Amino acid sequence: MEDKLKESYNRVKIESENQLISKKYNHIHYMESRIIQYEILYHMRRCFERLYASYNQTLIAADLTDMIAINFQGLEISEELSQQIQEYRSALRLLPLPLTREEFENRATVYEYLNDLEHFLNAKSTLIEEMI
């Protein structure tokens, strides 16, 4: 996927440079945004590799991810999705402190994953706002 994104980006740049009047800025910006989203997804995947236990917080994060995946196709990222991420983050803060190092590392990874998920959604929102 990374190679395809780079190839597409290079094609859009070449096409843009071949235009007398540059109308391809949106396409270049679109490709740059998709590359950023890919990098975020890649990092999120690495978080999954570190999650090796099935704690309640990881299951809730999985459900949240499923819900976002289902609703991601729309043009707008709903305020409800962002609010649910915030609510989940607040719920994590209220949990008792981890008792083992394994649980601590798992919770830290889930928190990192939530940050990436929010960043991913914000990247899409920013792209949509700039294209409109």
C-alpha positions in Angstrom: 0.0 0.0 0.0 2.8 2.4 0.8 4.3 1.8 -2.6 1.0 2.4 -4.3 0.4 5.7 -2.4 3.9 7.0 -3.3 3.4 6.0 -6.9 0.0 7.8 -7.0 1.4 10.8 -5.3 4.2 11.0 -7.9 1.7 10.7 -10.7 -0.4 13.5 -9.3 2.6 15.7 -8.9 3.7 15.1 -12.5 0.2 15.7 -13.8 0.1 18.9 -11.8 3.4 20.1 -13.2 2.2 19.5 -16.7 -0.8 21.9 -16.3 -0.6 25.5 -17.3 -3.1 26.4 -14.7 -2.7 24.3 -11.7 -6.0 22.7 -10.8 -4.5 19.7 -9.2 -3.7 21.2 -5.8 -6.6 19.4 -4.3 -5.4 16.1 -5.7 -1.9 16.7 -4.3 -3.3 17.6 -0.9 -5.6 14.6 -1.0 -2.7 12.2 -1.7 -0.6 13.8 1.1 -3.5 13.4 3.5 -3.9 9.7 2.5 -0.2 9.2 3.1 -0.6 10.6 6.5 -3.5 8.4 7.2 -1.6 5.4 6.0 1.3 6.3 8.5 -1.2 6.6 11.3 -2.8 3.2 10.4 0.6 1.6 10.2 1.4 2.9 13.7 -2.0 1.7 15.0 -1.2 -1.8 13.6 2.0 -1.9 15.6 -0.1 -1.2 18.7 -2.1 -4.3 18.0 1.1 -6.3 17.8 1.9 -5.3 21.4 -1.6 -6.2 22.8 -1.3 -9.7 24.0 -3.9 -10.0 26.6 -7.6 -9.7 26.5 -8.5 -7.1 29.1 -11.9 -5.4 29.1 -10.4 -2.1 27.9 -9.0 -3.8 24.7 -12.4 -5.3 23.9 -14.1 -1.9 24.3 -11.4 -0.3 22.1 -12.1 -3.0 19.5 -15.8 -2.3 19.6 -15.1 1.4 19.2 -12.9 0.7 16.2 -15.6 -1.4 14.6 -18.1 1.3 15.0 -15.7 3.9 13.4 -14.9 1.5 10.5 -18.7 1.2 9.8 -19.3 4.9 9.9 -16.0 6.0 8.2 -17.3 6.1 4.7 -19.4 9.2 5.2 -18.1 12.6 4.4 -18.3 13.9 7.9 -16.9 12.4 11.1 -19.7 12.6 13.5 -19.4 14.4 16.7 -20.7 11.3 18.4 -17.6 9.3 17.3 -15.3 11.9 18.7 -17.3 12.1 21.9 -17.2 8.3 22.3 -13.5 8.3 22.1 -13.4 11.0 24.8 -15.8 9.0 27.0 -13.7 5.9 26.6 -10.6 7.8 27.5 -12.3 9.2 30.6 -13.4 5.7 31.6 -9.9 4.5 31.3 -8.8 7.1 33.8 -11.4 5.9 36.3 -10.2 2.3 36.3 -8.1 1.1 39.2 -4.4 1.3 38.7 -3.0 -1.8 36.9 -1.7 -4.5 39.3 0.9 -6.0 36.9 3.4 -4.7 34.5 1.7 -6.6 31.7 -1.6 -4.9 32.5 0.1 -1.5 32.7 1.8 -2.0 29.3 -1.5 -3.2 27.8 -3.4 -0.2 29.1 -0.7 2.2 27.9 -0.9 0.7 24.4 -4.7 1.0 24.3 -4.4 4.6 25.3 -1.7 5.2 22.6 -4.1 3.5 20.1 -6.9 5.8 21.1 -4.7 8.8 20.5 -3.8 7.5 17.1 -7.5 6.7 16.3 -8.4 10.3 17.2 -5.6 11.6 15.1 -6.7 9.5 12.2 -10.3 10.9 12.5 -9.0 14.4 12.7 -6.9 13.9 9.6 -10.0 12.9 7.7 -12.0 15.9 9.1 -9.2 18.3 8.1 -9.0 16.9 4.6 -12.8 17.3 4.2 -12.8 20.8 5.5 -10.0 21.9 3.2 -11.7 20.3 0.1 -15.0 22.0 0.7 
